[in-house]
Amino acid sequence: MIQLQGKPVAATILETVSKRVAEAQAKSGRAPGLAVVLVGDDPASQIYVRQKHKAAQSMGIQSFERHLPKESSTDAVLAVLDELNRDSAVHGILVQLPLPEHIDRFRVLLGIAPAKDVDGLTQANQGALVQNRPGLRPCTPLGIMDLLDYYQVPVAGRRAVVIGRSALVGMPVALLLLQQDATLTVVHSKTPDPAAVACQADILVVAAGQPALVTRDWIKPGAAVIDVGIHRTASGLVGDVDVGQAEGWAGALTPVPGGVGPMTIAELMRNTWQAFRQQDD
Ligand code: NAD
């Protein structure tokens, strides 16, 4: 079974972005800026925000963090977004999800200027994705497509099954696979017998958020399996795929950690660069 390691792919993306940032800085004295808005104290979210901050700094992208208390109102979050939308040093804005229950996520996402929406979650960018028009795409789905490309996993004409239909991962990756001419099925929590559908896939993308959900009977022998899930357990980080079951059965699998995770960060840096370039033009 081939390990679809994300780190080497992410490294090539980060190298290119970092070179371009240095060139822009030398030419105009301006650098891209990325703002991450965190509401509350979710420990996993705090780790993700720190990783994004570190990655941005390591490539010369200015990093701004806005940390709001967990009891903040939707309007308080919108006020911060309004300020960031108007700040010319900030080219990319990301609201770390999940938000506390009482906050209206839909209104918050609408509050991000589409040109700065580096997570690709605004209506404008998701609409552009549906219509296959230029726009900022969600980072994890972009990372999955780049992994498939790097490891030369053919997509056109292949049967692809995506498990999960979230706006962040499942739906956008399904659309990207479709746009690359895969024959697509989306499986979700209301699908009867999801394993029977999943096991027909040449490419199986698992974004269900259920630890070790996918066992051998979900996998077609030789399939390329992309495991998006991340779960902290007593024995360390695990994904949505039961690795022991996939071993010797799947043709290729992304490791957890080290598969999709590094790709998500790299794509965020690339999106921030893209947003900067477009705003600077
Ligand atoms: P989500 O909870 O918003 O969506 C999960 C989806 O899976 C839903 O559409 C649901 O219908 C479907 N689902 C749940 N249980 C199912 C089952 N038993 N059978 C079939 N479908 C089922 O989650 P999300 O935001 O899309 O994230 C999914 C996972 O990916 C989580 O573990 C999350 O932590 C992880 N994630 C990882 C990265 C990364 O960079 N590696 C990025 C984003 C999310």
Residues whose N, C-alpha, C, O or C-beta is under 5 A from the ligand:
A	BS01	NAD	T140 I163 G164 R165 S166 L168 V169 G170 V187 H188 S189 P194 A207 A208 G209 Q210 V228 G229 I230 V260 G261 T264
